[in-house]
Amino acid sequence: MAETITLVADPWCPYNCAKQSQYQGYLLEIAEQAFAKHNIKLDYVVLPWSRAINDVLLGKKTGLLGVTKNEVPELIFPNQALGVATHVFITLKEATWQYTGLKSLAEISFGVIKGYSYGDLAQRYITKANIANGKVQPVSSINGLKQNIEKLSRGRIQALIADRNVFDFFLLENNIANNFRIAGILTKEEIYIAFSPQLANAKRYAKLLSQELDNMRANGQLQRILQKYNLQDWHKFDAPTP
């Protein structure tokens, strides 16, 4: 019988998509094809991000999709990243505010998703005090981006933070008019599929994934997957900020 592993995340298309989406997400496609070569099948489970993290840490699920090393350093990571997330501030198109550092945040309130990585902003600004006074407004839901876009459109927040690829793909897939603007880059972070430290095969899974990613890059399979999502190979065209 084929071995089965369970990967979990909240919807974060084009990296990993909602169950009802016409797309899988390129992380899932890479993992599915990589592990199939070793007779390993994938089960994909959608959960709110904070619960997904907890389930993987406890060993209830095998691996976490689209995670950064800063978010959950306890996980077992492959040697290679599977993409670079560019976190940007997004406002309504008519807004003039621009992110220029921590001081500029005093002028606005903005939306985030609970448990997401926002670089060192989590320690420097996304604090209990700023959540209590409404300057930072977290949501905890598998529809977190949708909620924050609605809050932004209704004027309940003046900005939100999102991965640029995810935001653009969400507008396209949901046929939402792009009445928004990018108001500055917060950070770039390498993203991974990482595995539970509670599981004996975690290091094996991480090693297989890195090995097969090399093969897929060499034989053109990776580029064929990325083209479906109008993406380029991050290895050639992108890098995290220092």
VMD Tcl script that draws the C-alpha trace (Angstrom):
set ca {
  {0.00 0.00 0.00}
  {1.13 3.55 -0.75}
  {2.26 5.66 2.17}
  {0.10 8.75 2.83}
  {1.09 12.07 4.35}
  {-1.23 14.91 5.36}
  {-0.32 18.51 4.51}
  {-2.29 21.33 6.08}
  {-2.73 25.11 5.76}
  {-5.35 27.76 5.26}
  {-6.09 28.73 1.62}
  {-3.21 30.82 0.29}
  {-3.56 30.68 -3.47}
  {-1.45 30.49 -5.67}
  {0.71 28.63 -3.13}
  {-2.07 26.33 -1.90}
  {-5.70 26.94 -2.78}
  {-9.16 26.36 -1.38}
  {-10.71 22.94 -1.86}
  {-13.37 24.31 -4.22}
  {-10.87 26.23 -6.35}
  {-10.12 25.17 -9.92}
  {-6.44 25.36 -8.90}
  {-4.49 23.19 -6.47}
  {-1.76 25.69 -5.77}
  {1.80 25.29 -6.95}
  {3.17 24.09 -3.59}
  {0.70 21.22 -3.64}
  {1.49 20.40 -7.25}
  {5.21 20.29 -6.51}
  {4.71 18.13 -3.41}
  {2.25 15.80 -5.10}
  {4.53 15.13 -8.06}
  {7.68 14.91 -5.94}
  {6.32 12.41 -3.45}
  {4.48 10.36 -6.08}
  {7.88 9.30 -7.39}
  {8.44 7.63 -4.02}
  {4.97 6.05 -3.84}
  {3.80 8.57 -1.25}
  {0.28 10.02 -1.58}
  {-0.85 13.41 -0.28}
  {-3.92 14.34 1.71}
  {-4.59 18.10 1.85}
  {-6.54 19.53 4.79}
  {-7.68 23.16 5.07}
  {-7.68 24.70 8.57}
  {-7.27 28.17 10.10}
  {-3.54 28.93 10.14}
  {-3.05 28.95 13.92}
  {-4.74 25.56 14.25}
  {-2.77 24.18 11.29}
  {0.48 25.15 13.01}
  {-0.64 23.53 16.26}
  {-1.71 20.27 14.60}
  {1.64 19.90 12.84}
  {3.63 20.72 15.97}
  {1.70 18.03 17.84}
  {2.19 15.48 15.07}
  {-1.53 15.28 14.23}
  {-0.68 16.35 10.67}
  {2.49 15.60 8.71}
  {3.46 18.97 7.29}
  {2.66 22.65 6.97}
  {2.36 24.42 3.61}
  {3.78 27.89 3.00}
  {5.54 28.34 6.34}
  {8.62 30.46 7.05}
  {11.48 29.52 9.35}
  {10.71 32.48 11.61}
  {7.09 31.42 12.08}
  {7.61 27.90 13.40}
  {11.35 27.23 13.81}
  {10.65 23.92 15.59}
  {9.57 22.26 12.35}
  {11.80 20.12 10.13}
  {12.61 22.17 7.03}
  {13.97 20.99 3.68}
  {17.24 22.47 2.47}
  {15.50 24.45 -0.24}
  {12.76 27.04 -0.11}
  {9.72 26.60 -2.34}
  {9.14 30.26 -2.98}
  {9.55 33.79 -1.68}
  {6.64 35.62 -0.08}
  {6.65 39.39 -0.58}
  {4.57 40.98 2.18}
  {3.17 44.36 1.16}
  {0.91 47.01 2.64}
  {-2.23 47.49 0.55}
  {-4.59 50.45 0.69}
  {-7.51 51.71 -1.38}
  {-6.39 53.25 -4.66}
  {-7.30 56.80 -3.65}
  {-5.27 56.67 -0.42}
  {-1.99 58.54 -0.16}
  {-0.46 56.86 2.90}
  {2.86 55.09 2.31}
  {4.73 52.69 4.58}
  {8.13 54.18 5.37}
  {8.87 52.41 8.64}
  {7.40 51.98 12.11}
  {6.69 55.68 12.63}
  {4.41 55.78 9.59}
  {2.17 53.10 11.14}
  {0.99 55.57 13.77}
  {-1.11 57.23 11.06}
  {-3.30 54.19 10.31}
  {-4.95 51.03 11.57}
  {-4.29 47.88 9.54}
  {-5.45 44.29 9.23}
  {-3.43 41.11 9.68}
  {-4.21 37.40 9.96}
  {-3.61 35.73 13.29}
  {-0.54 33.51 13.34}
  {0.88 34.76 10.01}
  {4.52 35.77 9.75}
  {5.16 39.47 9.24}
  {8.91 39.47 9.77}
  {10.05 41.34 12.87}
  {6.91 43.51 12.82}
  {5.32 40.88 15.06}
  {7.75 41.76 17.84}
  {8.10 45.45 17.08}
  {4.52 46.52 16.44}
  {1.91 43.73 16.34}
  {1.68 43.77 20.13}
  {-1.13 43.22 22.62}
  {-1.23 46.96 23.25}
  {-1.66 47.87 19.59}
  {-4.27 45.14 19.13}
  {-6.17 46.43 22.17}
  {-6.21 50.01 20.88}
  {-7.29 48.92 17.39}
  {-4.15 50.02 15.55}
  {-3.61 46.35 14.57}
  {-6.73 44.30 13.81}
  {-6.13 40.54 13.51}
  {-8.66 38.09 12.10}
  {-8.58 34.33 12.59}
  {-10.30 32.55 9.75}
  {-9.66 30.48 6.65}
  {-11.21 33.50 4.87}
  {-8.92 36.02 6.55}
  {-7.85 37.86 3.40}
  {-11.46 38.23 2.26}
  {-12.40 39.63 5.67}
  {-9.57 42.15 5.60}
  {-10.41 43.28 2.06}
  {-14.01 43.85 3.16}
  {-12.86 45.80 6.21}
  {-10.56 47.91 4.05}
  {-13.31 48.61 1.51}
  {-15.69 49.69 4.29}
  {-13.13 52.00 5.92}
  {-12.80 49.96 9.10}
  {-9.05 49.75 8.48}
  {-6.82 51.92 6.31}
  {-4.48 49.16 5.12}
  {-3.87 45.43 5.21}
  {-0.77 43.31 4.89}
  {-0.78 40.47 2.38}
  {1.55 38.49 0.17}
  {1.57 40.21 -3.20}
  {1.03 37.03 -5.22}
  {-1.81 35.91 -2.95}
  {-3.56 39.28 -3.12}
  {-3.33 39.54 -6.91}
  {-4.52 35.95 -7.37}
  {-7.44 36.47 -4.97}
  {-8.69 39.47 -6.95}
  {-8.38 37.58 -10.23}
  {-10.03 34.37 -9.04}
  {-12.92 36.23 -7.38}
  {-13.40 38.77 -10.19}
  {-12.85 41.71 -7.83}
  {-11.99 45.07 -9.37}
  {-8.49 46.19 -8.49}
  {-9.36 49.37 -6.62}
  {-6.24 48.98 -4.49}
  {-2.62 50.09 -4.46}
  {0.60 48.77 -2.97}
  {1.76 51.20 -0.30}
  {5.18 49.75 0.42}
  {7.00 46.45 0.95}
  {7.24 45.18 4.50}
  {9.52 42.18 3.98}
  {10.41 39.21 1.82}
  {10.62 35.74 3.35}
  {11.44 32.33 1.95}
  {8.57 29.86 2.29}
  {8.69 26.11 2.71}
  {6.76 22.93 3.18}
  {8.00 21.83 6.61}
  {7.31 18.73 8.65}
  {6.35 17.77 12.19}
  {9.24 17.17 14.61}
  {7.05 14.52 16.26}
  {7.23 12.21 13.24}
  {10.07 9.77 12.62}
  {9.97 10.27 8.83}
  {10.05 14.09 8.91}
  {13.72 14.39 7.90}
  {13.20 11.82 5.14}
  {10.27 13.80 3.73}
  {12.27 17.03 3.82}
  {15.21 15.42 2.05}
  {13.04 13.84 -0.66}
  {11.32 17.15 -1.33}
  {14.62 19.00 -1.81}
  {16.01 16.27 -4.06}
  {12.95 16.18 -6.27}
  {12.80 19.98 -6.48}
  {16.29 19.90 -8.00}
  {15.11 17.32 -10.52}
  {11.96 19.26 -11.37}
  {13.95 22.45 -11.90}
  {16.44 20.65 -14.15}
  {13.87 18.88 -16.35}
  {11.53 21.85 -16.76}
  {8.70 20.36 -14.70}
  {8.88 23.17 -12.14}
  {8.56 25.87 -14.79}
  {5.56 24.11 -16.33}
  {3.80 24.13 -12.95}
  {4.62 27.78 -12.27}
  {3.39 28.89 -15.70}
  {-0.16 27.85 -14.74}
  {-0.06 30.54 -12.05}
  {1.76 33.17 -14.12}
  {4.79 32.88 -11.83}
  {8.53 32.72 -12.37}
  {11.07 30.53 -10.61}
  {11.93 32.37 -7.38}
  {15.41 30.81 -7.50}
  {16.24 32.97 -10.53}
  {14.10 36.05 -10.08}
  {13.64 36.68 -6.37}
  {15.45 36.59 -3.05}
  {14.59 37.46 0.54}
  {15.68 40.79 1.95}
  {18.59 40.62 4.42}
}
mol new
graphics top color blue
foreach p $ca { graphics top sphere $p radius 0.5 }
foreach p [lrange $ca 0 end-1] q [lrange $ca 1 end] { graphics top cylinder $p $q radius 0.2 }
display resetview
